Amino acid sequence: MGILSAMNVGCDGLKVHGMRLDISSKNIANLDTPNYVRKIPLVVSTDRSSFLSVMNQMKESTFGAGTLPYASGSVAMAGVVEDPTLGDKIYKPGHPDADENGYIRSSNVDPLVEITDAIMAQRAYEASLAIITMSKSMADKAATIGS
């Protein structure tokens, strides 16, 4: 994998995990909004190779020749889905969102789950930023060696 490819992987990670943070923050902001349905980001790998193939490459090439296997891939946002679990029914007959029986649904957002998701997204964002920083440092060192 080249330096620019590594930077592209880091940039893709920044975009995807930044969107994850946005979705978590929107979910937390709507914690007390009646009838709000929690949004779940779908993050997928763009890598085409399986774990088994990577392990076989490492077994054959890394331990034999001392080189790392060539791997490519990144992450991408596949979309956002709504959480199918229902919020609790609350009896509020005067509420504008109440049904014909006077009930509203509370939000199905669990604050502990959302905070955990936000922390994981933040750490993944920081890891993506570290990839870009290390790639930049490697490019600087390569330019210094070449001159």
C-alpha positions in Angstrom: 0.0 0.0 0.0 1.4 3.4 -1.0 1.5 6.5 1.1 -1.3 8.2 -0.9 -3.4 5.0 -0.5 -2.9 5.1 3.2 -3.9 8.7 3.3 -7.1 7.9 1.3 -7.9 5.2 3.9 -7.5 7.7 6.6 -9.6 10.3 4.8 -12.4 7.7 4.3 -12.3 6.9 8.0 -12.5 10.6 8.9 -15.6 11.0 6.8 -17.4 7.8 7.9 -16.6 8.2 11.6 -17.5 11.9 11.5 -20.9 10.9 10.2 -21.2 8.3 12.9 -20.5 11.0 15.5 -23.2 13.2 13.9 -25.8 10.5 14.0 -25.0 9.7 17.6 -25.3 13.4 18.6 -28.6 13.7 16.8 -29.9 10.6 18.6 -28.8 12.0 22.0 -30.3 15.4 21.1 -33.7 13.7 20.5 -33.6 11.5 23.6 -36.8 13.1 25.0 -38.5 13.8 21.6 -41.8 11.8 21.4 -42.0 9.3 18.5 -38.4 9.8 17.6 -36.8 6.6 16.3 -33.1 6.0 16.9 -30.9 6.0 13.7 -28.2 3.4 13.3 -25.3 4.0 10.8 -24.3 1.1 8.6 -20.5 1.1 8.2 -19.0 -1.5 5.8 -15.5 -2.4 4.8 -14.5 -1.9 1.2 -11.9 -4.6 1.4 -12.5 -7.4 -0.9 -10.3 -10.0 0.8 -11.3 -12.2 3.7 -9.6 -12.6 7.0 -8.5 -16.2 6.0 -6.8 -15.0 2.8 -5.0 -12.3 4.7 -3.8 -14.8 7.3 -2.7 -17.2 4.5 -0.7 -14.4 2.9 0.9 -13.5 6.2 1.8 -17.1 6.8 3.3 -17.6 3.4 4.9 -14.2 2.7 5.5 -12.5 6.1 7.1 -15.3 7.9 8.9 -16.7 4.8 10.1 -13.6 3.0 9.7 -11.0 5.8 7.4 -8.7 3.8 3.9 -7.7 4.7 1.1 -8.8 2.4 -0.5 -6.2 0.1 -3.8 -5.2 1.5 -6.2 -2.6 0.3 -9.5 -1.4 1.6 -11.2 1.2 3.6 -14.6 1.9 5.2 -17.7 3.4 3.7 -21.1 4.5 4.9 -23.7 2.1 3.5 -26.6 4.1 4.9 -28.7 4.7 8.0 -31.5 2.5 9.3 -34.0 3.0 12.0 -34.0 1.0 15.1 -37.0 -1.4 15.0 -37.5 -1.5 18.8 -40.5 0.6 20.0 -40.3 3.2 22.7 -42.6 3.1 25.7 -46.2 4.1 25.5 -47.0 7.1 27.6 -50.6 8.3 28.3 -50.8 12.0 27.4 -54.2 12.8 26.0 -53.6 16.5 25.4 -50.3 16.0 23.5 -50.4 17.0 19.8 -48.7 13.7 18.8 -51.1 11.5 20.8 -53.0 8.8 19.0 -56.8 8.3 19.2 -56.4 6.6 22.7 -54.3 9.5 24.1 -50.9 7.6 24.0 -47.6 8.8 22.6 -44.4 6.8 22.1 -41.3 7.8 23.9 -38.1 7.9 22.0 -36.3 4.5 21.7 -32.9 6.1 22.3 -30.8 4.5 25.1 -28.4 7.2 26.3 -25.8 4.6 27.4 -25.7 2.9 24.0 -25.5 6.3 22.3 -22.6 7.5 24.5 -20.8 4.3 23.9 -21.3 4.5 20.2 -20.1 8.1 20.2 -16.9 7.1 22.1 -16.2 4.3 19.7 -16.7 6.6 16.7 -14.5 9.2 18.3 -11.7 6.7 18.8 -12.0 5.4 15.3 -11.9 9.1 14.1 -8.7 9.6 16.0 -7.2 6.4 14.6 -8.0 7.6 11.1 -6.4 10.9 11.9 -3.3 9.1 13.2 -3.1 7.2 9.9 -3.0 10.4 8.0 -0.5 11.9 10.4 1.8 8.9 10.1 1.5 8.8 6.3 2.4 12.5 6.1 5.4 11.8 8.4 6.5 8.9 6.2 6.2 11.1 3.1 8.3 13.8 4.7 11.0 11.3 5.7 11.0 9.9 2.2 11.4 13.4 0.7 14.3 14.0 3.1 16.0 10.7 2.2 15.6 11.5 -1.5 17.2 14.9 -1.3 
